[in-house]
């Protein structure tokens, strides 16, 4: 009789051990599934790192001021001489170099912009030196018609604005000011890449 009791007790112990093993395995699987799900949710909801004060920003070749989108198109180093385009013109010369900048402007608003409501301003170098446009001297080199400040229709393709600047040879990391004056004043900075 004792043998039967012992056999039944050993059978019960082995069943209990199997239930405990299955229970532990189920607990481990549930714990793994929960931690994997939480990790996935954190990764999905993680936002890109925010720009901190001391961290330099990447170049901005597309910016917005007011309802106008400004896009950097080209910047050419024209050297120290602008050759006269016509026989009656004279060459423009400088001890440093000329930059020809083309910026596209697009109206993101719902109505036409007024005439001269936007413009491309000074070039600014890495040390904060400002170089103003010499379009009044470089009038003969400008495209016809000159589209800087023209009326922009809503959501039309960007209109190119061409500006000439006389810039110091030691200037690096040039950026262009872009401005909107109507309906309200707004300003932004556009990085440029000189070829």
C-alpha positions in Angstrom: 0.0 0.0 0.0 2.8 2.3 0.8 4.2 1.7 -2.7 1.0 2.9 -4.3 0.9 6.0 -2.1 4.5 6.8 -3.0 3.8 6.3 -6.7 0.8 8.5 -6.7 2.7 11.2 -4.7 5.6 11.0 -7.1 3.2 11.3 -10.0 1.6 14.3 -8.5 4.9 16.0 -7.8 6.0 15.5 -11.4 2.7 17.0 -12.6 3.1 19.9 -10.3 6.7 20.4 -11.6 5.4 20.3 -15.2 2.7 22.9 -14.4 5.3 25.1 -12.7 7.6 24.8 -15.7 4.8 25.6 -18.2 3.7 28.5 -16.0 7.2 29.9 -15.9 7.6 29.6 -19.6 4.3 31.3 -20.2 5.3 34.1 -17.8 8.6 34.6 -19.7 6.9 34.7 -23.1 4.3 37.2 -21.9 7.1 39.4 -20.3 9.1 39.2 -23.5 6.1 40.2 -25.6 5.2 43.1 -23.4 8.8 44.5 -23.3 9.1 44.1 -27.1 5.8 46.0 -27.6 6.8 48.8 -25.3 10.2 49.1 -27.1 8.4 49.2 -30.4 6.0 51.9 -29.3 8.8 54.1 -27.9 10.8 53.8 -31.1 7.7 54.6 -33.2 6.8 57.7 -31.1 10.4 58.9 -30.7 10.8 62.4 -32.2 13.9 63.4 -34.1 16.5 65.2 -31.8 15.7 68.9 -31.3 18.2 71.5 -32.3 20.1 72.7 -29.3 21.6 76.1 -28.7 25.3 75.2 -29.3 24.6 72.9 -32.2 25.1 74.4 -35.7 22.1 74.0 -38.1 22.4 72.5 -41.5 22.2 74.7 -44.6 18.8 76.2 -45.5 18.3 76.3 -49.3 14.6 76.6 -49.1 12.9 79.0 -46.6 9.7 81.0 -46.1 9.0 84.6 -45.2 5.4 85.6 -44.9 3.5 83.8 -47.7 6.5 83.7 -50.0 8.7 80.7 -50.4 12.3 81.4 -51.4 14.5 78.8 -53.0 18.3 79.0 -53.7 18.9 78.3 -57.4 22.5 79.3 -58.3 25.4 81.4 -57.2 28.3 82.0 -59.6 31.6 83.5 -58.9 32.1 85.9 -61.8 35.7 86.8 -61.0 37.0 90.3 -60.8 35.7 91.5 -64.2 32.2 91.6 -65.6 32.7 91.9 -69.4 30.5 94.4 -71.1 27.5 92.7 -72.8 27.2 95.5 -75.4 29.7 97.6 -77.3 28.3 100.8 -75.7 28.8 99.4 -72.1 32.1 99.3 -70.2 33.5 96.4 -68.2 32.8 96.4 -64.4 36.0 95.6 -62.4 36.7 95.0 -58.7 39.8 94.1 -56.7 37.8 91.2 -55.2 35.0 89.3 -57.0 31.5 89.5 -58.3 28.8 87.0 -57.3 25.7 86.5 -59.5 22.9 85.1 -57.3 19.6 83.6 -58.5 16.8 83.0 -56.0 13.4 81.7 -56.9 10.3 83.2 -55.2 6.9 81.4 -55.0 3.6 82.7 -53.6 2.1 80.2 -51.2 -0.8 82.5 -50.4 -4.3 82.8 -51.9 -4.1 86.1 -53.8 -1.5 87.9 -56.0 1.3 89.7 -54.2 1.6 93.5 -54.8 4.4 94.8 -56.9 7.7 95.0 -55.0 6.2 93.2 -52.0 9.3 90.9 -51.8 13.0 91.1 -52.5 16.4 89.5 -52.0 18.5 91.7 -49.8 22.2 91.7 -48.7 24.7 88.8 -48.8 26.1 88.1 -45.3 29.3 86.2 -44.7 30.4 84.1 -41.7 31.7 87.1 -39.8 28.6 89.2 -40.3 29.8 91.5 -43.1 27.0 92.7 -45.3 27.4 93.1 -49.1 24.6 95.1 -50.8 23.4 94.4 -54.3 25.1 96.3 -57.1 22.2 95.9 -59.5 22.2 99.6 -60.1 25.7 99.4 -61.6 25.2 95.9 -63.1 22.0 96.9 -64.9 23.2 95.8 -68.3 23.9 92.3 -67.0 20.4 91.7 -65.6 17.9 89.6 -67.5 15.0 91.4 -69.2 12.5 91.7 -67.7 14.0 91.9 -64.2 11.6 89.8 -62.1 12.8 90.8 -58.6 9.8 92.1 -56.8 7.4 91.2 -59.5 3.7 90.2 -58.9 3.6 86.6 -57.8 0.4 84.6 -58.6 -0.7 82.0 -56.0 0.9 78.6 -56.3 2.6 79.4 -59.7 6.1 78.1 -60.3 9.0 80.0 -58.6 10.0 83.3 -60.3 13.8 83.8 -60.6 15.3 86.9 -59.1 18.9 87.7 -60.2 21.2 89.9 -58.2 24.8 90.9 -58.5 27.1 91.5 -55.5 30.7 92.7 -55.0 32.1 90.5 -52.3 35.4 90.2 -50.5 37.6 87.3 -51.4 38.1 86.4 -47.7 34.3 86.0 -47.2 33.1 82.5 -46.6 29.7 80.8 -45.9 27.6 83.4 -47.7 23.9 83.7 -46.9 21.3 85.9 -48.5 18.6 87.9 -46.8 15.1 87.5 -48.2 12.4 89.9 -47.3 8.6 90.4 -47.6 7.1 93.8 -47.0 3.4 93.3 -47.7 0.9 92.4 -46.3 3.1 92.3 -43.2 6.9 92.5 -42.8 8.9 89.2 -42.6 12.5 88.3 -43.2 14.5 85.1 -43.4 18.0 83.9 -44.3 18.9 81.6 -47.2 22.2 79.7 -47.5 23.9 79.8 -50.8 26.6 77.7 -52.4 29.0 79.6 -54.7 30.4 77.8 -57.7 
